[in-house]
């Protein structure tokens, strides 16, 4: 649970940090759609890949920690 909350905290802090101090959009120009479409997404893909690898590693590391119930031993009852 701690790891999940850490990832959520990092995601929230990164989104605020990446927003930056952008001013208002200039009048009469597109809102950066072509620039966004042509932009390099290497950083985003790297972060997503690292998150996926971390998540898979976390799931695999917890895979062997299951608690099994002890087997029931049959008992014999003799009456005299």
Buried (B, 14 or more C-beta within 10 A) or exposed (E): EEEEEEBEEEEEEEEEEEEEEEEEEEEEEEEEEEEEEEEEEEEEEEEEEEEEEEEEEEEEEEEEEEEEEEEEEEEEEEEE
